[in-house]
Amino acid sequence: MWRFVAGLVLAFGLTPSVQAVAGKPLSAYSRETWTTRNGLPHNQVNAVAQTPDGYLWFATWEGLVRYNGQDFRVLDPDNTPALKDHGIRQVSVGPNGRMVVATSRGGVSVREHGTWRHFGKTEGLPQNETMGAIDGGDGSIWIAHESEGLSQVNADGSIVLWNAGNGLPANRLYAVYRDRNDAVWAATAQGLARLQHGRLQTFGTLQGLPAGAVYAVLDAPDGGVFVGTHQGLFAVRNGKVRELSRTGEAVISLSLDEKGGLWLGTVNRGLQRYSAEGLETLDTGDGLPNNRVGSLFTDREGNIWAGTNAGLVRFSDMPFVTIDENRGLNDNYVRALAQLPDGSLMLGTSRGLNRYQGGKVSPVPGNPSLESEAVLSLASARDGGLWIGMYSTGLINWKNGVVRETAPPGSPLYGTQIRALLEDTDGSLWVGTSGGLYRKDGTTLKRYGREHGLPRDYVMSLHRARNGRIWVGTANGLGFIEHGRAGALDIRRFEDAEDVFGFSEDADGTLWIATDRGVLRLRDDRLAAVGARHGLPVSTVFQIVADSYGNFWLSSNRGVVYVTRAEMEAVADGRMPKLKSVRFSEADGMGSAQCNGAAGPAALRAKDGSIWVATAKGAAMVQPDDLSRHQVTPPPARVETLLVDDRHWPLSSPVRLPAGTRKLELFYVSLMFRSAGQIQYRYRLEGFDPDWVYRNSMRNVQFTNLPPGRYTFKVGASVRGGAWSDHGEGLIIEIEPKWHQHAWFYPLLSALLVLAVYAGFRLRVMQLKAREAFLSAEVEARTRDLHDKNSELESLNVRISAQSEAFARQARTDALTGLQNRRCLDEILQREFAAAVSDGRPFCFGLLDIDHFKRVNDAYSHDVGDQALCRVGDAMRHALGESFQGRWRGSDLCARWGGEEFALIFPDMDLQQAEAVCQSIRLAVSGIDCSAFAEGLVLTVSIGVTGREGLANHEKMVSKADANLYQAKHGGRNRVVAL
């Protein structure tokens, strides 16, 4: 190891760029692993690259993989004809974003501006078998062949072949690399070659490289290149070879991290890194999937990707560092923490006591219990020692490696669970056990239990307040000892709180209490609560730790929650309804999000300001001062896929869609890899949504039956409640109207009707005048005939009026089902919503969609589909009529919303009643006998229903009902979702 370190420092002067950067040890990096179980097509990842748009690309034996942080998309000959082979050896990206893909037996494929081009034997290459390929930066492509040397494919299509005949050390190549000076390096089976401006220079045994293969080349920070060989790591600088580590182990991949650390992938010894921490190694014993690390890559976020023969691993520098068995802890299950005067941290686990000092973990020897039995609680003693509470062997006093006192067998403190310890200012010791609270003064013990006034004998936490009161947290409430007497404070009125796990006290005596129903604040003998209904993402809080800035870190079964003091105070005072919080979990470097409680202390603030938390997988530590560099704004979210009526649609802006488009579904993503699981999204369809719609982690949205028009879809992303990413210009979507949906249609139709009536009237008047002139002499004789003609004219007017009314009814009625159409129901919905709000009455709205309706049309016929729509309409009408018992006609409460989608309104019904009606409709539909027109057809529906409470207008009700309908369909269909 030291030969390696010295070689790097002396040969390359890496002190400024590597050693000066203090970093985390390799074992402290957050790790995530992917295999075929997680979506990879093959476990061996041969290469990793990143394109300018942010996507990561993985070369595997079963295709080229694109990764967006959430999903793997596989490109292979079946869906990408330019890829001639499933086996991908290498993928690389040039300075202008051109991606070059080298396949095992299918030549090379190049992707530029979305277009693929292929190079193989038919294009002039000596063979299709390739080991690697890169963009030359000047329009050329360099291709390393398996046995025919190196091809230089120039921008004009001409090919120059470099092989053993014109200077290469060997014809078998393993890699090709372009350095920062645009020189091309060829790693061969018998040494290394450098080509630039047509000049070739070789490096072999005469120059200091070991005889045999070279596998990898990488730019060094201060000039020259690192070289991975079958005998270890070497370097070339200014034409000279330096040996950095001749280990006899093949180095087959290399990468530099953002702090200057050098990462090495080996054939048999796993992953190695040289940094300020020295030389570190990770192998299968440390959780690496396989010891052969064939590829390494550092992405733009600073994550390190390691491709092994058994899976892909991502290493990330996350906010939390975990001290676990990989760092020397004797057991991962940590229950209690304490800090000694010398700054060392004591960690109590399920298998004994450990000491963490100077970045190293060591077990505490000297007593069988401390070396192997469960530690439940710790407390610092005034003399620098440590009180230790055991699960089964009682109380232990320890100092400087020596056990000074133990509870003797027969003592009440032996054989009981000691879950809380507190040394008082007078030197006495308070001991909380599963069987009561004890005050130990020398050898004298005094017990306090339920019979003395405590809420319960099971004690889980202790705290001495500034006023001298001893607070006692039990499994059934909050107790205290004052002036030698026990008492209790009722906390059940706060969401039926019972368990009290921990305390934190402010300088002014304000007490913050961790309970199974959130956090309680006790100030001036008055209690206030901050819980889940105030925005706290967890119900049970184990410990409350105030950092150096006064803000709070809360441990829970679902990770560590960070909240500001100002917002906690505002919520407790009633000045703010909800608080914002940031929740940290495994994705942030914690070994486990399951923190421990009911003993302890299970969290503390160390002298250096760091926050330590006991978890089910080690002790997790975060430094609040370093938190800001991890609070990044994710890249702008981008639309990946657009489905129009369940068919893929090309993405372009604007997207022009034909008239009659019923359904749009957009899939989007923010290309962030370090905290992909904590990205939240929001979207807005301008022209339809009045405000942003928040989707949490959901990455798709669906719109049905959008009116014709021009819309702009915008989507943003945020991590841990931080700032929202730039929404950009958005995706413009234009939906063409049908001929009768143009703005001019109804005015023109009305004008034509008026003109027709007027023309008929004018014609009749002219006829009457001519008739009058002709029959003027026979006026008296023809009076009756004239009366009949006037009656005929009146009848014509009546028929015209009736025809106008019929047109009006047709404009408001669905021709197929006889139900109201969307326009009609929309008017009723707007009117009834306003009336319900004005009168303070309940009002609900629902959307119903026939499940798998496309299959009905496809499997039977559109005629059968029409009959199914009519039967569903009849079932809705009947069920609604029965539910309202004559107060409303069923046909007035439902409408065909579009396609297989229907709308329902529920005047004077609350959400529970409306849900019951929807369930009756769902059951009625599922009971429809379709045998008369489609043997074997069974109809089911999904319904989303919502109430008006909390909604500003009827459009919000439609959006919320649509979201509930979406949830019903994706929850399995044939169900009602009422929220």
Buried (B, 14 or more C-beta within 10 A) or exposed (E): EEBBBEBBBEBBBBEEBBBEBEBBBBBBBBBBBBBEEEBBBBBBBBBBBBBEEBBBBBBBBBBBBBBBBBEBBBBBBEEBEBBBBBBBBBBBBBEEEBBBBBBBBBBBBBBBEEEBEBBBEEEEBBBBBBBBBBBBBEEBBBBBBBBBBBBBBEEEEEBBBBBBEEBBBBBBBBBBBBBEEEBBBBBBBBBBBBBBEEEBBBBBEEBBBBEBBBBBBBBBBBBBBBBBBBBBBBBBBEEEBBBBBBBEBBBBBBBBBBBBBBBBBBBEBBBBBBBBBEBBBBBEEBEBBBBBBBBBBBBBBBBBBBBBBBBBBBBBBBBBBBBBBBBBBBBBBBBBBBBBEEEEBBBBBBBBBBBBEEEEBBBBEEBEBBBEBBBBBBBBBEEEBBBBBBBEBBBBBBBEEEBEEBBEEEBBBBBBBBBBBBBBEEEBBBBBBBBBBBBBEEEEBEBBBBEBBBBBBBBBBBBBBEEEBBBBBBBBBBBBBEEEEBBBBEBEEBBEBBBBBBBBBBEEEBBBBBBBBBBBBBBEEEBBBBBEEBBBBBBBBBBBBBBEEEBBBBBBBBBBBBBBBEBBBBBBEEEBEEBEBBBBBBBBBBBBBBBBBBBBBBBBBBEEEBBBBBBBBBBBBBBBEEBEEBBBBBBBBBBBBBBBBEEEBEEEEEBEBEEBBBBBBBEBBBBBBBBBBBBBBBBBBBBBBEEBBEBEEBBBBBBBBBEBEEBBBBBBBBBBBBEBBEBEEBBBBEBBBEEEBBEEEEEEEEEEBEEEBEEBBEEBEEEBEEBEEEEEEEEEEBEEEBEEBEEEBEEBEEEBEEEBEEEEEEEBBBEEBEBBBBEBBBEBBEEBBEEBBEEEBBBBBBBBBBBBBEEBBEEBEEEBBBBBBBBBBBBBBBBBBEBBEEEBEBBBBBBBBBBBBBBBBBBBBBBEBBBBBBBBBBEBBBEBEBEEBBEEBEBBBBBBBBBBEEBEBBBBBBBBBBBBBBBBBEEEBBBBBBE
